[in-house]
Amino acid sequence: MKRHRVGILIFPDVEVLDFCGPYEVFSVTRLHEERRREEPSPFEAVLVAEEPGPVTATGGLRVIPDHTFGTCPTLDLLVVPGGWGTRKEIANE
């Protein structure tokens, strides 16, 4: 089975549920419920940030990205979370 790589963007003040929810959905999805414990998810979920190092989400949760913009492998899908943190990021080229 070919796995699809899903990148989830994280940035300062990202809403926790807006990136953790999709991460959970993609990481626990299985195509065959009866073989749930034997086969992996068809998705590989990774967290991507602009810079290396911890990213502080809303409420002070610190998250370590898997990749930066410069080190990220090719993605099949990119999830861009919403929330208040996007207000600052909208002007970030």
PDB file of N, CA, C and O in Angstrom:
ATOM      1  N   MET A   1       0.837  -1.179   0.000  1.00  0.00           N
ATOM      2  CA  MET A   1       0.000   0.000   0.000  1.00  0.00           C
ATOM      3  C   MET A   1       0.885   1.247   0.000  1.00  0.00           C
ATOM      4  O   MET A   1       1.804   1.366   0.811  1.00  0.00           O
ATOM      5  N   LYS A   2       0.607   2.156  -0.898  1.00  0.00           N
ATOM      6  CA  LYS A   2       1.315   3.429  -0.918  1.00  0.00           C
ATOM      7  C   LYS A   2       0.722   4.332   0.158  1.00  0.00           C
ATOM      8  O   LYS A   2      -0.488   4.551   0.204  1.00  0.00           O
ATOM      9  N   ARG A   3       1.588   4.849   1.016  1.00  0.00           N
ATOM     10  CA  ARG A   3       1.134   5.787   2.042  1.00  0.00           C
ATOM     11  C   ARG A   3       1.198   7.207   1.484  1.00  0.00           C
ATOM     12  O   ARG A   3       2.094   7.533   0.705  1.00  0.00           O
ATOM     13  N   HIS A   4       0.268   8.028   1.875  1.00  0.00           N
ATOM     14  CA  HIS A   4       0.218   9.420   1.460  1.00  0.00           C
ATOM     15  C   HIS A   4       0.750  10.292   2.594  1.00  0.00           C
ATOM     16  O   HIS A   4       0.312  10.176   3.739  1.00  0.00           O
ATOM     17  N   ARG A   5       1.686  11.153   2.266  1.00  0.00           N
ATOM     18  CA  ARG A   5       2.286  12.022   3.277  1.00  0.00           C
ATOM     19  C   ARG A   5       1.457  13.295   3.405  1.00  0.00           C
ATOM     20  O   ARG A   5       1.259  14.032   2.438  1.00  0.00           O
ATOM     21  N   VAL A   6       0.979  13.531   4.623  1.00  0.00           N
ATOM     22  CA  VAL A   6       0.169  14.701   4.925  1.00  0.00           C
ATOM     23  C   VAL A   6       0.981  15.611   5.843  1.00  0.00           C
ATOM     24  O   VAL A   6       1.344  15.227   6.955  1.00  0.00           O
ATOM     25  N   GLY A   7       1.258  16.808   5.365  1.00  0.00           N
ATOM     26  CA  GLY A   7       1.946  17.797   6.184  1.00  0.00           C
ATOM     27  C   GLY A   7       0.929  18.691   6.859  1.00  0.00           C
ATOM     28  O   GLY A   7      -0.022  19.153   6.228  1.00  0.00           O
ATOM     29  N   ILE A   8       1.131  18.933   8.142  1.00  0.00           N
ATOM     30  CA  ILE A   8       0.257  19.834   8.885  1.00  0.00           C
ATOM     31  C   ILE A   8       1.124  20.993   9.357  1.00  0.00           C
ATOM     32  O   ILE A   8       2.070  20.809  10.122  1.00  0.00           O
ATOM     33  N   LEU A   9       0.789  22.179   8.892  1.00  0.00           N
ATOM     34  CA  LEU A   9       1.565  23.369   9.199  1.00  0.00           C
ATOM     35  C   LEU A   9       1.327  23.794  10.642  1.00  0.00           C
ATOM     36  O   LEU A   9       0.187  23.862  11.103  1.00  0.00           O
ATOM     37  N   ILE A  10       2.434  24.083  11.356  1.00  0.00           N
ATOM     38  CA  ILE A  10       2.302  24.663  12.688  1.00  0.00           C
ATOM     39  C   ILE A  10       3.091  25.962  12.723  1.00  0.00           C
ATOM     40  O   ILE A  10       4.103  26.104  12.037  1.00  0.00           O
ATOM     41  N   PHE A  11       2.621  26.904  13.524  1.00  0.00           N
ATOM     42  CA  PHE A  11       3.216  28.238  13.599  1.00  0.00           C
ATOM     43  C   PHE A  11       2.876  28.811  14.965  1.00  0.00           C
ATOM     44  O   PHE A  11       1.976  28.300  15.631  1.00  0.00           O
ATOM     45  N   PRO A  12       3.572  29.862  15.403  1.00  0.00           N
ATOM     46  CA  PRO A  12       3.285  30.433  16.718  1.00  0.00           C
ATOM     47  C   PRO A  12       1.807  30.791  16.870  1.00  0.00           C
ATOM     48  O   PRO A  12       1.203  31.393  15.982  1.00  0.00           O
ATOM     49  N   ASP A  13       1.247  30.412  18.002  1.00  0.00           N
ATOM     50  CA  ASP A  13      -0.159  30.658  18.347  1.00  0.00           C
ATOM     51  C   ASP A  13      -1.148  29.868  17.508  1.00  0.00           C
ATOM     52  O   ASP A  13      -2.324  30.229  17.444  1.00  0.00           O
ATOM     53  N   VAL A  14      -0.696  28.790  16.857  1.00  0.00           N
ATOM     54  CA  VAL A  14      -1.629  27.918  16.157  1.00  0.00           C
ATOM     55  C   VAL A  14      -2.591  27.326  17.193  1.00  0.00           C
ATOM     56  O   VAL A  14      -2.193  27.023  18.317  1.00  0.00           O
ATOM     57  N   GLU A  15      -3.840  27.167  16.808  1.00  0.00           N
ATOM     58  CA  GLU A  15      -4.836  26.581  17.702  1.00  0.00           C
ATOM     59  C   GLU A  15      -4.564  25.080  17.834  1.00  0.00           C
ATOM     60  O   GLU A  15      -4.423  24.379  16.831  1.00  0.00           O
ATOM     61  N   VAL A  16      -4.493  24.601  19.053  1.00  0.00           N
ATOM     62  CA  VAL A  16      -4.127  23.207  19.317  1.00  0.00           C
ATOM     63  C   VAL A  16      -5.071  22.231  18.602  1.00  0.00           C
ATOM     64  O   VAL A  16      -4.606  21.332  17.901  1.00  0.00           O
ATOM     65  N   LEU A  17      -6.358  22.393  18.768  1.00  0.00           N
ATOM     66  CA  LEU A  17      -7.299  21.457  18.132  1.00  0.00           C
ATOM     67  C   LEU A  17      -7.252  21.525  16.608  1.00  0.00           C
ATOM     68  O   LEU A  17      -7.557  20.544  15.930  1.00  0.00           O
ATOM     69  N   ASP A  18      -6.869  22.683  16.071  1.00  0.00           N
ATOM     70  CA  ASP A  18      -6.844  22.841  14.620  1.00  0.00           C
ATOM     71  C   ASP A  18      -5.719  22.062  13.946  1.00  0.00           C
ATOM     72  O   ASP A  18      -5.804  21.760  12.756  1.00  0.00           O
ATOM     73  N   PHE A  19      -4.655  21.730  14.704  1.00  0.00           N
ATOM     74  CA  PHE A  19      -3.624  20.874  14.107  1.00  0.00           C
ATOM     75  C   PHE A  19      -3.630  19.478  14.723  1.00  0.00           C
ATOM     76  O   PHE A  19      -3.312  18.506  14.038  1.00  0.00           O
ATOM     77  N   CYS A  20      -3.982  19.361  15.990  1.00  0.00           N
ATOM     78  CA  CYS A  20      -4.011  18.030  16.625  1.00  0.00           C
ATOM     79  C   CYS A  20      -5.166  17.179  16.127  1.00  0.00           C
ATOM     80  O   CYS A  20      -5.023  15.966  15.974  1.00  0.00           O
ATOM     81  N   GLY A  21      -6.311  17.806  15.872  1.00  0.00           N
ATOM     82  CA  GLY A  21      -7.469  17.053  15.357  1.00  0.00           C
ATOM     83  C   GLY A  21      -7.160  16.372  14.040  1.00  0.00           C
ATOM     84  O   GLY A  21      -7.339  15.160  13.919  1.00  0.00           O
ATOM     85  N   PRO A  22      -6.692  17.136  13.033  1.00  0.00           N
ATOM     86  CA  PRO A  22      -6.338  16.488  11.767  1.00  0.00           C
ATOM     87  C   PRO A  22      -5.225  15.453  11.921  1.00  0.00           C
ATOM     88  O   PRO A  22      -5.261  14.407  11.271  1.00  0.00           O
ATOM     89  N   TYR A  23      -4.239  15.733  12.773  1.00  0.00           N
ATOM     90  CA  TYR A  23      -3.159  14.766  12.992  1.00  0.00           C
ATOM     91  C   TYR A  23      -3.740  13.443  13.495  1.00  0.00           C
ATOM     92  O   TYR A  23      -3.378  12.371  13.010  1.00  0.00           O
ATOM     93  N   GLU A  24      -4.634  13.533  14.460  1.00  0.00           N
ATOM     94  CA  GLU A  24      -5.261  12.332  15.010  1.00  0.00           C
ATOM     95  C   GLU A  24      -6.055  11.580  13.941  1.00  0.00           C
ATOM     96  O   GLU A  24      -5.936  10.360  13.831  1.00  0.00           O
ATOM     97  N   VAL A  25      -6.846  12.278  13.170  1.00  0.00           N
ATOM     98  CA  VAL A  25      -7.670  11.632  12.143  1.00  0.00           C
ATOM     99  C   VAL A  25      -6.800  10.900  11.128  1.00  0.00           C
ATOM    100  O   VAL A  25      -7.046   9.733  10.823  1.00  0.00           O
ATOM    101  N   PHE A  26      -5.780  11.583  10.603  1.00  0.00           N
ATOM    102  CA  PHE A  26      -4.924  10.948   9.596  1.00  0.00           C
ATOM    103  C   PHE A  26      -4.112   9.789  10.174  1.00  0.00           C
ATOM    104  O   PHE A  26      -3.891   8.791   9.489  1.00  0.00           O
ATOM    105  N   SER A  27      -3.670   9.906  11.412  1.00  0.00           N
ATOM    106  CA  SER A  27      -2.806   8.859  11.969  1.00  0.00           C
ATOM    107  C   SER A  27      -3.563   7.605  12.406  1.00  0.00           C
ATOM    108  O   SER A  27      -2.975   6.525  12.462  1.00  0.00           O
ATOM    109  N   VAL A  28      -4.853   7.727  12.717  1.00  0.00           N
ATOM    110  CA  VAL A  28      -5.602   6.544  13.161  1.00  0.00           C
ATOM    111  C   VAL A  28      -6.495   5.943  12.080  1.00  0.00           C
ATOM    112  O   VAL A  28      -7.104   4.896  12.304  1.00  0.00           O
ATOM    113  N   THR A  29      -6.586   6.575  10.925  1.00  0.00           N
ATOM    114  CA  THR A  29      -7.420   6.058   9.837  1.00  0.00           C
ATOM    115  C   THR A  29      -6.904   4.699   9.367  1.00  0.00           C
ATOM    116  O   THR A  29      -5.700   4.510   9.192  1.00  0.00           O
ATOM    117  N   ARG A  30      -7.806   3.778   9.170  1.00  0.00           N
ATOM    118  CA  ARG A  30      -7.474   2.461   8.626  1.00  0.00           C
ATOM    119  C   ARG A  30      -8.485   2.131   7.539  1.00  0.00           C
ATOM    120  O   ARG A  30      -9.655   2.501   7.645  1.00  0.00           O
ATOM    121  N   LEU A  31      -8.046   1.438   6.497  1.00  0.00           N
ATOM    122  CA  LEU A  31      -8.934   1.085   5.404  1.00  0.00           C
ATOM    123  C   LEU A  31      -9.726  -0.182   5.689  1.00  0.00           C
ATOM    124  O   LEU A  31     -10.825  -0.360   5.164  1.00  0.00           O
ATOM    125  N   HIS A  32      -9.176  -1.057   6.513  1.00  0.00           N
ATOM    126  CA  HIS A  32      -9.830  -2.333   6.825  1.00  0.00           C
ATOM    127  C   HIS A  32      -9.922  -2.467   8.337  1.00  0.00           C
ATOM    128  O   HIS A  32      -8.951  -2.829   9.002  1.00  0.00           O
ATOM    129  N   GLU A  33     -11.087  -2.176   8.864  1.00  0.00           N
ATOM    130  CA  GLU A  33     -11.290  -2.178  10.313  1.00  0.00           C
ATOM    131  C   GLU A  33     -10.908  -3.514  10.947  1.00  0.00           C
ATOM    132  O   GLU A  33     -10.345  -3.542  12.041  1.00  0.00           O
ATOM    133  N   GLU A  34     -11.209  -4.617  10.268  1.00  0.00           N
ATOM    134  CA  GLU A  34     -10.916  -5.934  10.845  1.00  0.00           C
ATOM    135  C   GLU A  34      -9.408  -6.200  10.968  1.00  0.00           C
ATOM    136  O   GLU A  34      -8.997  -7.052  11.755  1.00  0.00           O
ATOM    137  N   ARG A  35      -8.584  -5.480  10.199  1.00  0.00           N
ATOM    138  CA  ARG A  35      -7.122  -5.645  10.283  1.00  0.00           C
ATOM    139  C   ARG A  35      -6.459  -4.413  10.896  1.00  0.00           C
ATOM    140  O   ARG A  35      -5.284  -4.144  10.645  1.00  0.00           O
ATOM    141  N   ARG A  36      -7.210  -3.676  11.691  1.00  0.00           N
ATOM    142  CA  ARG A  36      -6.769  -2.408  12.264  1.00  0.00           C
ATOM    143  C   ARG A  36      -5.424  -2.498  12.989  1.00  0.00           C
ATOM    144  O   ARG A  36      -4.598  -1.593  12.873  1.00  0.00           O
ATOM    145  N   ARG A  37      -5.206  -3.554  13.715  1.00  0.00           N
ATOM    146  CA  ARG A  37      -3.975  -3.684  14.502  1.00  0.00           C
ATOM    147  C   ARG A  37      -2.788  -4.183  13.672  1.00  0.00           C
ATOM    148  O   ARG A  37      -1.639  -4.034  14.088  1.00  0.00           O
ATOM    149  N   GLU A  38      -3.052  -4.761  12.524  1.00  0.00           N
ATOM    150  CA  GLU A  38      -1.972  -5.322  11.708  1.00  0.00           C
ATOM    151  C   GLU A  38      -1.459  -4.389  10.625  1.00  0.00           C
ATOM    152  O   GLU A  38      -0.327  -4.550  10.168  1.00  0.00           O
ATOM    153  N   GLU A  39      -2.250  -3.429  10.207  1.00  0.00           N
ATOM    154  CA  GLU A  39      -1.807  -2.583   9.100  1.00  0.00           C
ATOM    155  C   GLU A  39      -1.717  -1.119   9.528  1.00  0.00           C
ATOM    156  O   GLU A  39      -2.464  -0.667  10.396  1.00  0.00           O
ATOM    157  N   PRO A  40      -0.796  -0.390   8.910  1.00  0.00           N
ATOM    158  CA  PRO A  40      -0.635   1.022   9.256  1.00  0.00           C
ATOM    159  C   PRO A  40      -1.704   1.881   8.571  1.00  0.00           C
ATOM    160  O   PRO A  40      -2.420   1.428   7.678  1.00  0.00           O
ATOM    161  N   SER A  41      -1.780   3.101   9.012  1.00  0.00           N
ATOM    162  CA  SER A  41      -2.660   4.066   8.356  1.00  0.00           C
ATOM    163  C   SER A  41      -2.169   4.291   6.929  1.00  0.00           C
ATOM    164  O   SER A  41      -0.966   4.208   6.682  1.00  0.00           O
ATOM    165  N   PRO A  42      -3.056   4.570   5.993  1.00  0.00           N
ATOM    166  CA  PRO A  42      -2.615   4.894   4.634  1.00  0.00           C
ATOM    167  C   PRO A  42      -1.999   6.301   4.565  1.00  0.00           C
ATOM    168  O   PRO A  42      -1.540   6.732   3.507  1.00  0.00           O
ATOM    169  N   PHE A  43      -1.993   7.009   5.704  1.00  0.00           N
ATOM    170  CA  PHE A  43      -1.439   8.356   5.765  1.00  0.00           C
ATOM    171  C   PHE A  43      -0.255   8.422   6.711  1.00  0.00           C
ATOM    172  O   PHE A  43      -0.260   7.802   7.775  1.00  0.00           O
ATOM    173  N   GLU A  44       0.751   9.171   6.318  1.00  0.00           N
ATOM    174  CA  GLU A  44       1.858   9.503   7.210  1.00  0.00           C
ATOM    175  C   GLU A  44       1.693  10.980   7.536  1.00  0.00           C
ATOM    176  O   GLU A  44       1.899  11.833   6.673  1.00  0.00           O
ATOM    177  N   ALA A  45       1.324  11.286   8.766  1.00  0.00           N
ATOM    178  CA  ALA A  45       1.115  12.678   9.173  1.00  0.00           C
ATOM    179  C   ALA A  45       2.418  13.231   9.752  1.00  0.00           C
ATOM    180  O   ALA A  45       3.041  12.610  10.613  1.00  0.00           O
ATOM    181  N   VAL A  46       2.818  14.407   9.266  1.00  0.00           N
ATOM    182  CA  VAL A  46       4.031  15.069   9.766  1.00  0.00           C
ATOM    183  C   VAL A  46       3.707  16.532  10.053  1.00  0.00           C
ATOM    184  O   VAL A  46       2.861  17.139   9.396  1.00  0.00           O
ATOM    185  N   LEU A  47       4.401  17.085  11.052  1.00  0.00           N
ATOM    186  CA  LEU A  47       4.240  18.496  11.393  1.00  0.00           C
ATOM    187  C   LEU A  47       5.346  19.295  10.724  1.00  0.00           C
ATOM    188  O   LEU A  47       6.513  18.905  10.762  1.00  0.00           O
ATOM    189  N   VAL A  48       4.979  20.414  10.110  1.00  0.00           N
ATOM    190  CA  VAL A  48       5.923  21.232   9.360  1.00  0.00           C
ATOM    191  C   VAL A  48       5.862  22.671   9.888  1.00  0.00           C
ATOM    192  O   VAL A  48       4.784  23.247  10.038  1.00  0.00           O
ATOM    193  N   ALA A  49       7.055  23.240  10.168  1.00  0.00           N
ATOM    194  CA  ALA A  49       7.145  24.626  10.636  1.00  0.00           C
ATOM    195  C   ALA A  49       8.145  25.391   9.781  1.00  0.00           C
ATOM    196  O   ALA A  49       8.963  24.800   9.077  1.00  0.00           O
ATOM    197  N   GLU A  50       8.068  26.696   9.852  1.00  0.00           N
ATOM    198  CA  GLU A  50       8.972  27.528   9.063  1.00  0.00           C
ATOM    199  C   GLU A  50      10.418  27.359   9.511  1.00  0.00           C
ATOM    200  O   GLU A  50      11.323  27.299   8.678  1.00  0.00           O
ATOM    201  N   GLU A  51      10.640  27.282  10.808  1.00  0.00           N
ATOM    202  CA  GLU A  51      11.987  27.186  11.386  1.00  0.00           C
ATOM    203  C   GLU A  51      12.085  25.949  12.282  1.00  0.00           C
ATOM    204  O   GLU A  51      11.064  25.442  12.746  1.00  0.00           O
ATOM    205  N   PRO A  52      13.308  25.456  12.531  1.00  0.00           N
ATOM    206  CA  PRO A  52      13.459  24.333  13.455  1.00  0.00           C
ATOM    207  C   PRO A  52      13.222  24.784  14.896  1.00  0.00           C
ATOM    208  O   PRO A  52      13.247  25.978  15.192  1.00  0.00           O
ATOM    209  N   GLY A  53      12.997  23.844  15.765  1.00  0.00           N
ATOM    210  CA  GLY A  53      12.825  24.136  17.186  1.00  0.00           C
ATOM    211  C   GLY A  53      11.363  24.167  17.587  1.00  0.00           C
ATOM    212  O   GLY A  53      10.469  24.121  16.742  1.00  0.00           O
ATOM    213  N   PRO A  54      11.134  24.246  18.894  1.00  0.00           N
ATOM    214  CA  PRO A  54       9.763  24.220  19.412  1.00  0.00           C
ATOM    215  C   PRO A  54       8.914  25.379  18.886  1.00  0.00           C
ATOM    216  O   PRO A  54       9.402  26.495  18.707  1.00  0.00           O
ATOM    217  N   VAL A  55       7.645  25.094  18.646  1.00  0.00           N
ATOM    218  CA  VAL A  55       6.654  26.091  18.261  1.00  0.00           C
ATOM    219  C   VAL A  55       5.652  26.155  19.408  1.00  0.00           C
ATOM    220  O   VAL A  55       5.156  25.122  19.859  1.00  0.00           O
ATOM    221  N   THR A  56       5.354  27.361  19.881  1.00  0.00           N
ATOM    222  CA  THR A  56       4.409  27.514  20.985  1.00  0.00           C
ATOM    223  C   THR A  56       3.015  27.791  20.439  1.00  0.00           C
ATOM    224  O   THR A  56       2.766  28.812  19.800  1.00  0.00           O
ATOM    225  N   ALA A  57       2.121  26.859  20.708  1.00  0.00           N
ATOM    226  CA  ALA A  57       0.727  26.973  20.273  1.00  0.00           C
ATOM    227  C   ALA A  57      -0.061  27.764  21.314  1.00  0.00           C
ATOM    228  O   ALA A  57       0.485  28.172  22.339  1.00  0.00           O
ATOM    229  N   THR A  58      -1.340  27.976  21.046  1.00  0.00           N
ATOM    230  CA  THR A  58      -2.177  28.674  22.013  1.00  0.00           C
ATOM    231  C   THR A  58      -2.181  27.912  23.330  1.00  0.00           C
ATOM    232  O   THR A  58      -2.092  26.685  23.356  1.00  0.00           O
ATOM    233  N   GLY A  59      -2.285  28.648  24.402  1.00  0.00           N
ATOM    234  CA  GLY A  59      -2.287  28.024  25.721  1.00  0.00           C
ATOM    235  C   GLY A  59      -0.908  27.631  26.208  1.00  0.00           C
ATOM    236  O   GLY A  59      -0.777  27.093  27.308  1.00  0.00           O
ATOM    237  N   GLY A  60       0.139  27.887  25.408  1.00  0.00           N
ATOM    238  CA  GLY A  60       1.503  27.602  25.835  1.00  0.00           C
ATOM    239  C   GLY A  60       2.023  26.213  25.497  1.00  0.00           C
ATOM    240  O   GLY A  60       3.146  25.878  25.874  1.00  0.00           O
ATOM    241  N   LEU A  61       1.243  25.397  24.801  1.00  0.00           N
ATOM    242  CA  LEU A  61       1.714  24.064  24.417  1.00  0.00           C
ATOM    243  C   LEU A  61       2.891  24.197  23.459  1.00  0.00           C
ATOM    244  O   LEU A  61       2.787  24.868  22.433  1.00  0.00           O
ATOM    245  N   ARG A  62       4.004  23.562  23.790  1.00  0.00           N
ATOM    246  CA  ARG A  62       5.190  23.598  22.920  1.00  0.00           C
ATOM    247  C   ARG A  62       5.243  22.315  22.105  1.00  0.00           C
ATOM    248  O   ARG A  62       5.131  21.212  22.640  1.00  0.00           O
ATOM    249  N   VAL A  63       5.418  22.483  20.790  1.00  0.00           N
ATOM    250  CA  VAL A  63       5.372  21.361  19.856  1.00  0.00           C
ATOM    251  C   VAL A  63       6.644  21.354  19.024  1.00  0.00           C
ATOM    252  O   VAL A  63       7.104  22.405  18.579  1.00  0.00           O
ATOM    253  N   ILE A  64       7.211  20.181  18.813  1.00  0.00           N
ATOM    254  CA  ILE A  64       8.416  20.029  17.998  1.00  0.00           C
ATOM    255  C   ILE A  64       8.002  19.581  16.599  1.00  0.00           C
ATOM    256  O   ILE A  64       7.405  18.515  16.453  1.00  0.00           O
ATOM    257  N   PRO A  65       8.308  20.373  15.565  1.00  0.00           N
ATOM    258  CA  PRO A  65       7.957  19.959  14.200  1.00  0.00           C
ATOM    259  C   PRO A  65       8.838  18.808  13.716  1.00  0.00           C
ATOM    260  O   PRO A  65       9.975  18.653  14.163  1.00  0.00           O
ATOM    261  N   ASP A  66       8.310  18.016  12.812  1.00  0.00           N
ATOM    262  CA  ASP A  66       9.091  16.943  12.193  1.00  0.00           C
ATOM    263  C   ASP A  66      10.018  17.493  11.120  1.00  0.00           C
ATOM    264  O   ASP A  66      11.108  16.965  10.900  1.00  0.00           O
ATOM    265  N   HIS A  67       9.576  18.568  10.445  1.00  0.00           N
ATOM    266  CA  HIS A  67      10.322  19.136   9.321  1.00  0.00           C
ATOM    267  C   HIS A  67      10.168  20.648   9.316  1.00  0.00           C
ATOM    268  O   HIS A  67       9.245  21.203   9.912  1.00  0.00           O
ATOM    269  N   THR A  68      11.097  21.296   8.628  1.00  0.00           N
ATOM    270  CA  THR A  68      10.978  22.728   8.344  1.00  0.00           C
ATOM    271  C   THR A  68      10.634  22.880   6.871  1.00  0.00           C
ATOM    272  O   THR A  68      10.599  21.902   6.124  1.00  0.00           O
ATOM    273  N   PHE A  69      10.380  24.124   6.460  1.00  0.00           N
ATOM    274  CA  PHE A  69      10.112  24.357   5.041  1.00  0.00           C
ATOM    275  C   PHE A  69      11.277  23.852   4.189  1.00  0.00           C
ATOM    276  O   PHE A  69      11.072  23.320   3.098  1.00  0.00           O
ATOM    277  N   GLY A  70      12.491  24.022   4.693  1.00  0.00           N
ATOM    278  CA  GLY A  70      13.674  23.635   3.932  1.00  0.00           C
ATOM    279  C   GLY A  70      13.986  22.156   3.926  1.00  0.00           C
ATOM    280  O   GLY A  70      14.674  21.677   3.025  1.00  0.00           O
ATOM    281  N   THR A  71      13.491  21.409   4.925  1.00  0.00           N
ATOM    282  CA  THR A  71      13.826  19.984   5.024  1.00  0.00           C
ATOM    283  C   THR A  71      12.642  19.062   4.734  1.00  0.00           C
ATOM    284  O   THR A  71      12.788  17.840   4.763  1.00  0.00           O
ATOM    285  N   CYS A  72      11.498  19.626   4.461  1.00  0.00           N
ATOM    286  CA  CYS A  72      10.286  18.829   4.283  1.00  0.00           C
ATOM    287  C   CYS A  72      10.338  18.020   2.993  1.00  0.00           C
ATOM    288  O   CYS A  72      10.608  18.564   1.922  1.00  0.00           O
ATOM    289  N   PRO A  73      10.077  16.716   3.098  1.00  0.00           N
ATOM    290  CA  PRO A  73       9.973  15.917   1.873  1.00  0.00           C
ATOM    291  C   PRO A  73       8.696  16.285   1.122  1.00  0.00           C
ATOM    292  O   PRO A  73       7.865  17.035   1.634  1.00  0.00           O
ATOM    293  N   THR A  74       8.545  15.770  -0.062  1.00  0.00           N
ATOM    294  CA  THR A  74       7.359  16.030  -0.871  1.00  0.00           C
ATOM    295  C   THR A  74       6.103  15.585  -0.137  1.00  0.00           C
ATOM    296  O   THR A  74       6.048  14.492   0.428  1.00  0.00           O
ATOM    297  N   LEU A  75       5.093  16.454  -0.156  1.00  0.00           N
ATOM    298  CA  LEU A  75       3.819  16.160   0.498  1.00  0.00           C
ATOM    299  C   LEU A  75       2.761  15.838  -0.542  1.00  0.00           C
ATOM    300  O   LEU A  75       2.790  16.358  -1.658  1.00  0.00           O
ATOM    301  N   ASP A  76       1.833  14.981  -0.165  1.00  0.00           N
ATOM    302  CA  ASP A  76       0.667  14.720  -1.003  1.00  0.00           C
ATOM    303  C   ASP A  76      -0.474  15.665  -0.655  1.00  0.00           C
ATOM    304  O   ASP A  76      -1.342  15.945  -1.482  1.00  0.00           O
ATOM    305  N   LEU A  77      -0.458  16.152   0.578  1.00  0.00           N
ATOM    306  CA  LEU A  77      -1.513  17.026   1.056  1.00  0.00           C
ATOM    307  C   LEU A  77      -0.935  17.938   2.131  1.00  0.00           C
ATOM    308  O   LEU A  77      -0.131  17.501   2.954  1.00  0.00           O
ATOM    309  N   LEU A  78      -1.341  19.201   2.124  1.00  0.00           N
ATOM    310  CA  LEU A  78      -0.923  20.149   3.161  1.00  0.00           C
ATOM    311  C   LEU A  78      -2.164  20.676   3.865  1.00  0.00           C
ATOM    312  O   LEU A  78      -3.084  21.186   3.225  1.00  0.00           O
ATOM    313  N   VAL A  79      -2.181  20.548   5.190  1.00  0.00           N
ATOM    314  CA  VAL A  79      -3.272  21.069   6.008  1.00  0.00           C
ATOM    315  C   VAL A  79      -2.782  22.356   6.664  1.00  0.00           C
ATOM    316  O   VAL A  79      -1.753  22.362   7.339  1.00  0.00           O
ATOM    317  N   VAL A  80      -3.523  23.444   6.463  1.00  0.00           N
ATOM    318  CA  VAL A  80      -3.190  24.725   7.077  1.00  0.00           C
ATOM    319  C   VAL A  80      -4.274  25.032   8.100  1.00  0.00           C
ATOM    320  O   VAL A  80      -5.402  25.357   7.730  1.00  0.00           O
ATOM    321  N   PRO A  81      -3.938  24.931   9.400  1.00  0.00           N
ATOM    322  CA  PRO A  81      -4.929  25.170  10.449  1.00  0.00           C
ATOM    323  C   PRO A  81      -5.392  26.620  10.480  1.00  0.00           C
ATOM    324  O   PRO A  81      -4.704  27.510   9.980  1.00  0.00           O
ATOM    325  N   GLY A  82      -6.545  26.850  11.061  1.00  0.00           N
ATOM    326  CA  GLY A  82      -7.074  28.197  11.238  1.00  0.00           C
ATOM    327  C   GLY A  82      -6.786  28.706  12.641  1.00  0.00           C
ATOM    328  O   GLY A  82      -5.842  28.261  13.294  1.00  0.00           O
ATOM    329  N   GLY A  83      -7.603  29.635  13.094  1.00  0.00           N
ATOM    330  CA  GLY A  83      -7.472  30.172  14.444  1.00  0.00           C
ATOM    331  C   GLY A  83      -6.809  31.536  14.485  1.00  0.00           C
ATOM    332  O   GLY A  83      -6.439  32.096  13.453  1.00  0.00           O
ATOM    333  N   TRP A  84      -6.665  32.061  15.693  1.00  0.00           N
ATOM    334  CA  TRP A  84      -6.120  33.404  15.894  1.00  0.00           C
ATOM    335  C   TRP A  84      -4.683  33.546  15.422  1.00  0.00           C
ATOM    336  O   TRP A  84      -4.294  34.623  14.971  1.00  0.00           O
ATOM    337  N   GLY A  85      -3.900  32.508  15.510  1.00  0.00           N
ATOM    338  CA  GLY A  85      -2.505  32.580  15.083  1.00  0.00           C
ATOM    339  C   GLY A  85      -2.333  32.911  13.620  1.00  0.00           C
ATOM    340  O   GLY A  85      -1.277  33.389  13.207  1.00  0.00           O
ATOM    341  N   THR A  86      -3.370  32.661  12.825  1.00  0.00           N
ATOM    342  CA  THR A  86      -3.275  32.952  11.393  1.00  0.00           C
ATOM    343  C   THR A  86      -3.243  34.442  11.108  1.00  0.00           C
ATOM    344  O   THR A  86      -2.789  34.859  10.043  1.00  0.00           O
ATOM    345  N   ARG A  87      -3.726  35.262  12.060  1.00  0.00           N
ATOM    346  CA  ARG A  87      -3.767  36.722  11.839  1.00  0.00           C
ATOM    347  C   ARG A  87      -2.373  37.261  11.539  1.00  0.00           C
ATOM    348  O   ARG A  87      -2.203  38.096  10.651  1.00  0.00           O
ATOM    349  N   LYS A  88      -1.374  36.781  12.282  1.00  0.00           N
ATOM    350  CA  LYS A  88       0.001  37.219  12.060  1.00  0.00           C
ATOM    351  C   LYS A  88       0.588  36.560  10.812  1.00  0.00           C
ATOM    352  O   LYS A  88       1.371  37.181  10.095  1.00  0.00           O
ATOM    353  N   GLU A  89       0.219  35.325  10.554  1.00  0.00           N
ATOM    354  CA  GLU A  89       0.807  34.554   9.467  1.00  0.00           C
ATOM    355  C   GLU A  89       0.311  34.975   8.080  1.00  0.00           C
ATOM    356  O   GLU A  89       0.967  34.698   7.076  1.00  0.00           O
ATOM    357  N   ILE A  90      -0.822  35.631   8.025  1.00  0.00           N
ATOM    358  CA  ILE A  90      -1.381  36.037   6.728  1.00  0.00           C
ATOM    359  C   ILE A  90      -0.411  36.918   5.950  1.00  0.00           C
ATOM    360  O   ILE A  90      -0.399  36.892   4.719  1.00  0.00           O
ATOM    361  N   ALA A  91       0.402  37.699   6.659  1.00  0.00           N
ATOM    362  CA  ALA A  91       1.365  38.584   6.002  1.00  0.00           C
ATOM    363  C   ALA A  91       2.739  37.925   5.819  1.00  0.00           C
ATOM    364  O   ALA A  91       3.666  38.555   5.309  1.00  0.00           O
ATOM    365  N   ASN A  92       2.868  36.681   6.229  1.00  0.00           N
ATOM    366  CA  ASN A  92       4.148  35.955   6.149  1.00  0.00           C
ATOM    367  C   ASN A  92       4.280  35.310   4.767  1.00  0.00           C
ATOM    368  O   ASN A  92       3.592  34.340   4.452  1.00  0.00           O
ATOM    369  N   GLU A  93       5.171  35.865   3.956  1.00  0.00           N
ATOM    370  CA  GLU A  93       5.352  35.318   2.613  1.00  0.00           C
ATOM    371  C   GLU A  93       5.915  33.916   2.644  1.00  0.00           C
ATOM    372  O   GLU A  93       6.127  33.312   1.593  1.00  0.00           O
TER     373      GLU A  93
END
